[in-house]
Amino acid sequence: MEIVIIGNGISGISAARNIRKLSDHSITVISAETDHFFSRTALMYIYMGHMRFEDTKPYEDWFWKKNRISLKRGLVTDINFSSKQLKFNDGEQMNYDKLILATGSASNKFGWPGQDLEKVYGLYTYQDLEAIEKFSPGLKKAVIVGGGLIGIEMAEMFHSRHIPVTILVREPSYWNNVLPKEESAMINRHIIEHGIDLQLGTELKEIHDDGNGNANAVTTSKGEKIDCGYVGLTAGVHPNVAFLKNGALEINRGIVVNENLETNQSDVYAIGDCAELSDPKPGRRGVEAIWYTGRMMGETVAYNVCGKKVGYNPGIWFNSAKFLDIEYQVYGEVPARIPDYMNTVYWEHDDGKKSIRINYHKENLQVLGFNVMGVRYRHEVCEKWLAEKTSIETVLQHLGIANFDPEFYKEYDSEVVNIYNKQTGKKLKLKQKRGLSAVLNFLKN
């Protein structure tokens, strides 16, 4: 059987590797971006000089031949699902028996005048990195449009080379559609403290042409004109499915799939950023453009392609990232605005760079979510508490086992417990069980 995978990101490669583990089928991975799989999340570190491109490839180049996974560099422009045939931009055609679509994401554009000029790029593909590198020498100013995780990454990249940066964020506070107001305010302060010009409540109106097809300035919604030699578009991403629209494939925001990651076309599957679950699990979204969900989808689809029906289940929501030098972790339910059924315990350090938030149900006291900034919690501990619907009071009393590497980091458990006691009139006390042995015992029980 000939299995073809379009896309060599984490989802497509996870599918290929797991199909090989499960079968002897012929596997071909197609990509128009790069010859080999690389870690997309490391793009910023290549620019900042922390890594070389070859360091971002998890597998040696000989790995693919040894494991009988064929790699093809090419751009698929059309798919005939009835004849099971792919067509490339150079006219070449390829047949498949089963097809996995793992085409990833594309940067959002909202029809801004000048958005297609040269020196205007996102930060998603290897070609985006090449463009930033190409236009950085001599660059005197960059403007980034949009907040979130990609925006702060691009700002940090330019900042590392002492290139002045302005970030335009249409919301009144950074990433406040995801972060609660206190954490969002923390990031506002942190960005400004790093000397980055953060303009909140400000939208892009136009990107100006220098007369030669290059961006050389922007005008904001407030009427300000900012001269710049580079414009970064980081106002989110969307499923990369434009070439598949107006065809037989069911597409909503992404390619619609069931729990087995099957599309409405026979022997065609979709995974990763381009896929949209028709019935996502509680607490999850239909489209989740996250590294670990791509990896999990890749493994799940491998079983289904090989005839072993497995439902996709990403488990409890989590994510982690970095805002300059503030680490961020979230587990479970931490909405930007606390709903009526939920209470929250929030502690923030006097330095304004560390915080711990624990959400719980008002009625049954079940812990619902963790949000930590500048502090590290153990994933497996938080996940177990959430999965077992542990009481907030039990969590607080044993909070020490959540701390990651407590011998190297100061702990703030007592401060969090004191806040809960003040809110509720309770007199909870910590049960001082810490260290790796305590964690292992907790996870066994």
C-alpha positions in Angstrom: 0.0 0.0 0.0 1.3 3.5 -0.9 0.8 6.0 1.9 1.4 9.6 1.0 1.8 12.4 3.6 1.7 16.1 2.6 3.7 18.0 5.1 6.9 17.3 7.0 6.1 19.1 10.2 5.7 17.4 13.6 2.3 15.9 12.7 3.3 14.5 9.3 6.6 13.1 10.5 5.0 11.6 13.6 2.6 9.8 11.3 5.4 8.5 9.1 7.5 7.2 11.9 4.6 5.4 13.6 3.3 3.9 10.4 6.7 2.5 9.9 6.7 1.0 13.4 3.3 -0.6 12.7 3.7 -1.7 9.1 5.8 -2.4 6.0 3.7 0.0 3.8 5.4 2.3 1.3 5.6 5.8 2.8 6.3 9.1 1.0 6.5 12.5 2.8 6.1 15.6 0.6 7.1 19.1 1.5 7.6 22.3 -0.4 9.3 24.0 2.6 12.5 22.0 3.4 14.2 18.7 2.5 14.1 17.4 6.0 12.0 17.7 9.2 13.1 20.4 11.6 11.9 21.8 14.9 9.7 24.8 13.9 9.7 26.1 17.5 13.4 26.6 17.2 13.4 29.1 14.3 13.9 32.0 16.7 17.0 30.4 18.2 18.6 30.0 14.8 18.3 33.7 14.2 19.5 34.5 17.8 22.6 32.4 17.3 21.8 29.8 19.9 21.5 27.0 17.3 22.3 26.2 13.8 19.7 24.8 11.4 21.3 21.4 11.4 20.9 21.4 15.2 17.1 21.7 14.8 16.8 18.5 12.9 15.8 15.7 15.3 17.0 13.0 13.0 20.2 12.6 10.9 19.7 12.9 7.1 20.4 9.1 6.8 17.6 8.3 9.1 14.9 8.4 6.4 16.5 6.0 4.0 17.4 3.6 6.7 13.7 3.6 7.8 12.4 3.4 4.3 10.6 6.7 4.4 10.8 8.5 1.0 11.1 12.3 1.0 10.0 14.4 -1.9 10.4 18.1 -2.3 7.5 19.5 -4.2 4.4 21.7 -4.1 1.0 19.9 -4.4 -1.5 22.2 -6.1 -4.5 19.9 -6.7 -5.9 16.6 -5.5 -8.3 14.4 -7.4 -9.9 12.3 -4.6 -11.9 10.1 -6.9 -8.8 8.9 -8.8 -6.5 9.2 -5.8 -4.0 11.4 -7.6 -1.9 14.4 -6.6 -0.8 17.1 -9.0 2.3 19.2 -8.5 3.0 22.8 -9.6 5.4 21.5 -12.2 2.8 19.2 -13.8 4.1 16.0 -12.2 1.5 13.6 -10.8 1.5 11.0 -8.1 -0.9 8.3 -7.0 -1.7 7.2 -3.5 -3.7 4.5 -1.8 -4.1 6.4 1.5 -3.4 10.1 1.9 -2.6 12.1 5.1 -3.0 15.9 4.9 -0.6 17.6 7.4 -0.3 21.0 5.7 0.1 23.0 8.8 -0.8 26.7 9.3 -0.3 29.9 7.4 0.1 33.5 8.8 -3.1 35.5 9.0 -3.5 38.5 6.7 -6.6 40.7 6.9 -6.5 42.7 3.7 -4.2 45.4 4.9 -2.9 47.7 2.0 0.7 46.7 1.4 0.5 43.3 3.1 2.1 41.5 0.1 5.0 43.9 -0.2 8.6 42.6 0.1 10.0 42.9 3.7 6.6 41.8 5.1 6.6 38.3 6.5 5.3 36.2 9.3 7.2 33.8 11.5 6.1 30.3 10.7 8.1 28.8 7.8 11.8 28.3 7.2 11.4 30.8 4.4 10.1 33.4 6.9 13.3 32.9 8.8 15.4 33.3 5.7 13.6 36.6 5.0 14.2 38.0 8.5 17.8 37.0 8.2 18.2 38.5 4.7 16.7 41.9 5.7 18.2 42.3 9.1 21.7 43.7 8.2 21.5 47.5 8.5 17.9 47.3 9.7 17.1 50.3 11.8 13.5 49.6 12.8 11.0 46.8 12.7 7.2 46.8 13.3 5.4 43.7 14.5 1.6 43.5 14.0 -0.2 41.3 16.5 0.6 40.0 19.9 0.5 36.4 21.3 3.3 34.0 21.3 4.6 34.5 17.8 4.7 38.2 18.2 6.8 38.1 21.3 9.1 35.6 19.7 9.8 37.9 16.8 10.3 40.9 19.1 12.8 38.9 21.1 14.7 38.0 17.9 15.1 41.6 16.8 15.8 42.7 20.3 18.7 40.2 20.5 20.4 42.1 17.6 19.6 45.5 19.1 17.1 46.4 16.4 14.4 48.7 17.7 10.9 47.1 17.7 7.4 48.4 17.9 4.6 46.0 18.6 1.0 46.9 17.5 -1.6 45.1 19.5 -5.3 45.9 18.8 -6.4 44.7 22.3 -6.1 46.9 25.4 -3.7 44.5 27.0 -1.3 41.9 25.6 -2.9 38.5 24.7 -5.8 39.3 27.0 -8.1 37.0 24.9 -6.1 34.1 26.5 -4.4 35.4 29.6 -6.3 36.6 32.7 -5.9 40.4 33.3 -3.2 40.1 36.0 -1.0 37.9 33.9 -1.6 40.0 30.8 -0.6 43.2 32.7 2.5 41.4 33.8 3.5 40.8 30.2 2.7 44.4 29.3 5.2 45.6 31.9 7.8 43.0 31.0 7.8 44.0 27.3 8.1 47.7 28.1 10.9 47.0 30.7 12.9 45.4 27.9 12.8 48.6 25.9 10.3 47.4 23.3 7.7 49.9 22.2 4.4 48.3 23.0 1.4 50.1 21.5 -1.8 48.7 22.9 -5.3 49.4 21.5 -3.6 50.1 18.2 -4.2 48.4 14.8 -2.4 48.4 11.5 -4.1 50.6 8.9 -1.6 50.5 6.0 1.9 49.3 5.0 3.7 51.8 2.8 5.7 51.0 -0.4 9.1 52.6 -0.9 8.4 52.8 -4.6 10.3 49.6 -5.3 7.9 47.1 -3.8 9.4 47.1 -0.3 7.8 48.1 2.9 9.3 51.2 4.4 6.7 52.5 6.9 3.3 51.7 8.5 0.3 53.9 9.4 -1.6 52.9 12.6 -5.3 53.2 13.4 -4.3 56.2 15.5 -2.9 58.0 12.5 0.8 57.7 13.4 3.2 56.9 10.6 6.2 54.7 11.7 9.2 54.4 9.5 10.5 50.8 9.4 12.5 48.5 7.2 10.6 45.3 8.1 7.0 44.4 9.0 6.3 41.2 10.9 2.7 39.9 10.6 2.0 37.8 13.7 -1.7 38.3 14.1 -2.3 34.6 14.5 -2.4 31.7 12.0 -5.1 29.8 10.2 -5.2 26.2 8.7 -3.2 26.1 5.5 -6.0 24.7 3.3 -6.5 27.4 0.6 -5.5 25.1 -2.2 -8.1 22.5 -1.1 -11.1 24.8 -0.9 -13.9 24.7 -3.5 -13.4 20.9 -3.9 -14.9 17.7 -2.5 -13.2 17.9 0.8 -15.3 19.2 3.7 -13.6 22.3 5.1 -14.9 24.6 7.8 -12.1 26.6 9.4 -9.9 23.6 8.9 -10.3 20.2 7.2 -13.2 18.5 9.1 -12.3 15.1 10.6 -13.9 12.7 13.0 -12.3 11.2 16.1 -10.4 8.7 13.9 -9.0 11.8 12.0 -10.9 10.7 8.8 -12.2 13.3 6.4 -15.3 13.0 4.3 -13.2 11.5 1.4 -12.4 7.8 1.4 -8.8 7.0 2.5 -8.0 10.6 3.3 -7.0 11.8 6.7 -6.0 15.2 8.1 -3.9 15.9 11.2 -2.1 18.8 12.9 -2.8 22.5 12.5 -4.8 22.0 9.3 -7.4 19.6 10.9 -10.6 20.6 12.6 -12.3 18.0 14.8 -16.0 17.9 14.2 -16.7 16.9 17.8 -13.8 18.0 20.1 -13.4 16.6 23.6 -14.7 18.8 26.5 -12.2 21.6 27.2 -10.6 21.3 23.8 -11.1 23.3 20.6 -11.7 22.0 17.1 -8.5 23.5 15.7 -5.4 23.5 18.0 -2.2 24.7 16.4 0.1 23.3 19.0 3.2 21.2 18.7 2.2 18.4 21.1 -1.3 17.9 19.6 0.3 17.6 16.1 2.6 14.8 17.5 -0.4 13.0 19.2 -2.5 13.3 16.0 0.4 11.8 14.0 0.6 8.8 16.3 -3.2 8.3 16.3 -3.6 8.5 12.5 -0.9 5.9 12.1 -3.0 3.3 13.9 -6.1 4.2 11.9 -4.3 4.1 8.5 -2.9 0.7 9.4 -6.3 -0.6 10.2 -6.3 -0.3 14.0 -9.1 2.0 15.0 -8.0 4.5 17.6 -9.9 7.6 18.7 -7.9 10.8 19.1 -7.9 12.0 22.7 -5.5 14.8 23.6 -6.4 14.7 27.3 -6.4 17.7 29.6 -5.5 21.0 28.0 -2.0 22.3 28.6 0.5 24.6 27.0 3.8 26.2 27.7 5.8 29.1 26.3 8.1 32.0 27.1 7.5 35.7 27.1 11.1 37.0 26.8 12.5 35.5 30.1 9.2 34.8 31.8 8.2 31.1 31.5 4.5 30.3 31.1 2.6 27.1 31.8 -1.1 26.4 31.8 -3.0 23.3 32.7 -6.8 22.8 32.5 -9.3 25.6 32.6 -7.8 29.1 32.8 -10.0 31.4 30.8 -9.2 35.0 30.3 -12.4 36.0 32.2 -13.3 33.9 35.2 -16.9 32.5 34.8 -19.5 32.6 37.6 -19.0 28.9 38.6 -15.3 29.3 39.2 -13.2 30.8 42.0 -9.5 31.6 41.7 -6.5 31.8 44.0 -4.0 34.3 42.6 -0.6 35.1 44.0 1.9 37.5 42.4 5.5 38.1 43.6 6.5 41.6 44.6 8.9 41.7 41.6 6.0 41.5 39.2 7.6 38.7 37.3 6.2 35.5 38.9 2.7 34.4 39.6 0.6 31.4 40.5 -3.1 31.0 39.7 -5.2 28.0 40.7 -8.8 27.9 39.6 -11.5 25.7 41.3 -15.2 25.1 41.3 -17.2 27.2 43.7 -19.6 24.5 44.7 -17.6 21.2 44.9 -14.1 22.8 45.3 -12.8 20.6 42.4 -9.5 22.0 41.1 -10.0 23.2 37.5 -6.8 24.8 36.2 -3.3 26.1 36.9 -1.6 29.1 35.4 2.0 29.8 36.4 4.3 32.6 35.2 8.0 32.6 36.1 7.5 29.4 38.2 7.8 25.8 37.1 5.2 23.2 38.0 5.4 19.5 37.2 3.2 18.5 34.3 2.4 15.0 35.5 1.4 16.3 39.0 -1.0 19.0 37.7 -2.5 16.6 35.2 -3.2 14.0 37.9 -4.9 16.5 40.2 -7.1 17.7 37.3 -7.9 14.2 36.0 -8.8 13.0 39.5 -10.9 16.1 40.2 -8.9 16.7 43.4 -10.2 19.2 45.9 -8.5 22.6 45.9 -7.7 22.2 49.6 -5.9 18.9 49.1 -4.0 20.5 46.2 -2.9 23.5 48.4 -1.8 21.3 51.3 0.4 19.3 49.0 1.5 22.0 46.6 5.2 21.3 47.3 5.1 18.2 45.1 4.1 20.3 42.1 7.3 22.4 42.2 9.9 21.5 39.6 13.5 21.2 40.8 12.7 22.7 44.2 16.4 22.5 45.2 17.2 25.1 42.6 14.1 27.4 42.8 12.5 29.2 45.7 9.0 27.9 46.6 6.0 30.1 47.2 3.5 27.5 48.4 2.9 29.1 51.8 2.0 32.5 50.1 -0.6 30.8 47.9 -2.1 28.9 50.9 -2.3 32.2 52.9 -4.2 33.9 50.1 -6.7 31.0 50.0 -7.1 31.2 53.8 -7.7 34.9 53.7 -10.3 34.5 51.0 -12.2 31.6 52.7 -11.5 32.0 56.5 -9.9 28.6 56.5 -6.7 27.6 58.3 -5.1 25.2 55.9 -1.5 24.3 56.5 1.1 22.8 54.1 2.0 19.2 54.5 5.7 19.4 53.7 6.2 16.5 51.3 8.7 17.5 48.6 11.4 16.2 46.4 11.5 13.5 43.7 10.6 10.6 46.1 7.5 12.4 47.2 6.5 13.0 43.6 7.1 9.4 42.6 5.0 8.2 45.5 2.2 10.6 44.6 2.2 9.4 41.0 2.1 5.7 42.0 -1.0 6.1 44.2 
